[in-house]
Amino acid sequence: MAMVGLFWVTPDAVYVGSPPAADGGCVRLGADGLEARDPDGSRSWAWDGLRAAVVEDVPTEGPAGRAPKFLGSIVSAAVGAFLGEGPPEMTLRLETEYGPQELKVHSAAAGGYGAEEAALSQELLARFVAGTADPRVIEAWGREHGPEGTPKPREREALLRAWAEG
C-alpha cells in the first residue's frame, strides 16, 4: 500500500484519502466512476455524470516542512488515541447532474500534505471527471509498485504529473 498525493493505492484499488475505515467507509475510484461506502450502504457516480470533484479541508504541512512530520504523527496518534479521535476529515465535494453531493474521507497523511502534491492530486481528480485521465493507470502502478510502500515526495509529485498526462 502507498500514499500518493490525496490517494491511497493498494494492489487492487485506489481511494481518495485513507483506505477503508474499520466500519468499511471509503471512497474508491474506478474506471467507470467513484463509489462511496459507509455503514449505511454505498452510492456511486459515473465519471460522465460528474461535473466536478474537489477535495476540501485538506490538511497541509506546516511552514516548518517535512522534518517534524514523524514526531507530529507520533504526537497526533497518541493524542488521537487518548481523545478517541481519528485522522483529520476531508470533504470530497461532487457536482453531479442532480446537484451537489458531499462525502467525508479521512486524511492518510500524518502531518498533512505538501501544497504541490495536493494541487497535482486535485488536477488529476479533475482530469478523471473530464475523461482525460484514467484511474486504471494508478491501479496498474499499485499492482506493480504499491507493495514497495509510499514513495518520497518528489517521486509522488512526478507520478501525479505522469498520471495526469495519461
SENU-382765 format. One record per residue: x, y, z of N, C-alpha, C, CB in turn; residue in one letter. Coordinates in pm, whole numbers, plus 50000, padded with zeros to 5 digits. Glycine has a CB too. Example, Ala and Ser with C-alpha at 12.3 -4.5 7.8 and 13.67 -1.06 7.14 Angstrom:
residues 2
513194943150780512304955050780513204967050780511314955350905a512854977550708513674989450714512905000350787514084994050572s
//
This chain:
residues 166
500844988250000500005000050000500885012450000499045000050122m500395022849935501175035049923500255047249918502065034649799a500745058249973500045070849961500755078949852500015078650098m499975083549755500505092349651499505103749640500695084749512v499925115449685499015126849687497845124049777498535130249547g496665127849735495455125849814494875111949795494415136149777l495645103049733495165089649701495915079049780495295086949552f495185068649820495755056849884495665045649781495015053050021w496795039749748496865030049640497235016349696497885034549532v496415006349665496704992549702496884984749571495554986449792t497314972349579497454964549456496144962349379498044951149488p494994964849444493734962549373492724973949382493104950249425d493134985649435492184996749446492895010049465491224994249563a492145020849433492595034549455491515041649534492905041949319v491905048149643490955055049730491315069849739490945048749870y490305078349762490555092249796490735092449947489365101849748v491855098349993492135098450136492685085150181490895101950215g492175080350291492695068050350491995055650295492555068550501s492585044050320491905031650281490645029950366492855019350296p489855019750339488615017950415488835018150566487955004950375p487965025250634487995025950781487495012750838487135037950833a487575011550968487134999251036485664996251004487325000551187a484865006750983483445004650951483205002550802482635016551001d484285002050722484164999850578484025012650498483004991150551g483945024150565483765036750497484975040650412483485047650597g484705044650287485785048950197485165054650070486735037050164c486035060749990485665064949855486675058649762485615080649840v486195049749678487055042249587486875047449444486735027049593r487995049149375487975053449236488095041449145489095063549207l487355041649036487415030848939487345036348798486295020748962g487475027748701487455031848561486145038748523487685019748471a485045034348581483735039648545483285051548629482715028848555d483895053448747483485064348834483995062248975481985065648835g483275067849069483675066049209482535060449290484145079249270l482925053249396481945046849483482245050749626481975031349466e481225055449696481335058749838480655047849918480715072849868a481395042250013480815032050100480865036850245481575018450086r479825033850318479775036550461478865026050526479265051150490d478725026350657477905016050723476455015450674477915018450872p475975026350615474595026650568474415021450426474065040750575d475515017950360475415012850223476445019250132474025015250168g476135019250003477065025249908476305033349804477915014449840s477005042949749476485051249641477585052249537476035065549692r477205053949412478225055249309477815065649206478485041749241s478825071349142478635081349039479545078048923478905095649093w479025078248802479835076248682480595089048653478945072048560a481805087648599482605099548566481835108848474483925095448501w481115103248378480405111948283479175118448344480015103948161d478785114648463477675121048534478135131748632476885110648607g479455133548641480005143648733480435155948654481205137948813l480215167348716480675179948658481955184648727479585190748669r482145180648853483335184448929483495175249048483255199348975a484745173749092485075166349215486295173449275485375150949185a486125178749395487175186449460487265181949606486895201749451v488505180049653488715176649794488985189649869489905166549812v488175192149972488335204050054488765200050195487015212150059e489185209850272489635207650411490865198750414488515201350495d491715199850312492925191650305493925196850407493535191950161v494355188450502495365193050597496705194650525495515183050717p497355205950547498625208550480499765208450580498585221850406t500955205850525502145206050609502345219950666503395201650529e502875220350786503175233150849504325240150780503495231150995g504565252850813505625260450748507015254750773505585274650794p507185246650875508495240950905508855229750808508535235751048a507885225250728508175214950628507995200950679509555216550578g508725191650618508525177450643509305172150761508885169650521r510305179150808511185173950913510435169551038512205184250950a509505177551090508825173551213507665163851192508315185651284p507485159151069506335150751038506275138151124506365146850891k507425131351141507445119051217507025121551361508835112651213f507625131551424507265134751562505805138851569508165145951617l505355146851472503955151051469503005139451458503725160551355g503375129451378502485117951362502405109951492502965108851247s503525108951563503515101851692502635109251792504955100351747i502815122451801502015130451893500545129851854502505145151896v500235131251723498845130651677498205117351711498775133151528s498945106651686498425093251715498155091651864499395082351667a499085096351947498925094952092497745103252141500205099252165a497655115852095496555124452136495235118952083496775138952086v495235114651956494015109051897493535096851971494235105651751g494475087952007494105075952081493555079652218495315066552096a494195089552282493755093752415492365100052410494765103552475f492135108352308490865115452298489815107652220491085128752234l490215096352162489285088452083489015094451945487995086952157g489955102551896489795108951766490555101351659490275123551771e490055101951538490735095651426491525105951348489725088551335g491945102151229492685111451144491775122951099493275104251021p492375134151056491555145451012490625141550897492455157150969p489445147550897488485145250789488675155450679487045145750842e488485151050557488455159850442487075158350379489615156450339m486695167750297485395167350231485605166150081484555180050264t485015156050022485015154549877483685160049827485225139449833l483745171349757482545177749705482385173949558482605193249722r481235168549529480905164549392479815173549338480475149749386l479965177549213478895184249141478375173849043479375197549068e477155169249067476565158848984475475164948896475985147449069t474995156948804473895161548719472625164048799473625151248609e472565158848922471385160549007471615170249121470975147249063y472775176749125473075186349230474315182349308471885187549324g474665190349408475895187849484475755176049581476275200349562p476865169449601476975158549699478235161149782477035144249629q478205157049906479335159049995479675145750062479035169950100e480935141750050481395129150109482545132050205481825119149999l482575125350317483675126750412484675115550390483155126650558k485945119150385487035109550376488085113450478487635108950230v488885103850520489945106750617491265108850547490055095450718h492045117950603493395120450552494265108350581494005133150616s495165105250488496115094350509497505099650541496175085350385a497675112950542498995118950561499155124250703499225130350460a500055118050777500385123150909501115136450890501265112850991a500625146850952501265159850940500795167950822502725158050932g499955162550738499415169950626500105167050494499495184450654g499535172350389500015170550252500815182750209498845167950155y501805180650124502525191750065501615199149968503795186949994g501805212249955500935220449870500975215849724501345235149879a502145212949669502265208849529501585195349508503745208049488e501805186249601501205172949589499675173749595501735163649700e499155182049683497695183849692497145189949564497335192649813a497825200149510497365206549387497395196749269498235218849356a498455188849258498535179049150497445168449163499915172349148l497125164649286496045155049310494705160549266495995151149458s494455173349298493195179749258493105180249106493095194049318q494225183249040494245183748894493935169948836495615188748843e494525159648895494285146048846492825142148865495195136148919l492265145448979490845142649004489965149848900490445146849148l490295162248868489545169848767489675163048630490055184448760a490835157348601491025150448473490225137448467492525147548451r490055130748581489185118948583487765123048543489195112148724f487295134048604485945138848575485825142848428485585150848666v486855149248374486825153848234487015142348135487905164248212a487445130848184487665119448095489015119748026486585118847993g489945128148073491255129148010492345121548086491655143647996t491975115048194492885106248269492055094348317493565113848392a492745083348346492065070748380492645064848509492195060648264d491805062448609492295056648735492955042948719491145055448831p492695036148608493325023048587494845024048578492785016648460r495355035748539496815037948534497375037048677497155051748469v496655042848772497095042348912496955028048966496275052349000i495855021448931495665007548973496824998848924494325002048920e497235000748799498344992848743499634995748820498534996048592a499885008348851501065011948931500975005149068501185027448947w499795004949127499604998849258499914983949258498195001049306g499524977249151499834962949141501344960549130499114956749019r502014969349058503444967449035504314973149147503834973948905e503954985049199504824991949295504214994049433505205005049240h502904992449447502234995049574502844987849694500814991349564g503234975049678503804967949792505144973949841504004953549755p505764982249758507034988549797506854999549900507734994149674e505625004149919505365014850015505285028549949506425014950121g505125038650031504955052349983506275058049931504405061150095t506255062949807507465069149752507805082349823507305071649601p508975087349798509415100349853508605111449786510965102549832k508535123249849507675134149798507895137649651507905146349880p509135139449606509385143149466508925132049371510895146049444r509085119549412508615108349330507085108449320509115094949387e506425111449431504955112049429504475123049335504405114449572r505125134649340504745145549251504955141549105505565158249283e506065134949075506335130348937505275120248893507755124048927a504885111248982503845101548948502525108548917503665091649062l502145118049000500885125248978500885132548844500635135249092l502025138648809502135145448678501995135348564503485152948666r502685124148577502645113848471501225108248458503645102148502a500555105548568499205100148563498225110048500498735096348704w498435123048527497555133348469497735134148318497835147048534a498945131148271499215131748127498675119448055500715133048101e498395109148134497675098048087498255086448024496875102248007g
//
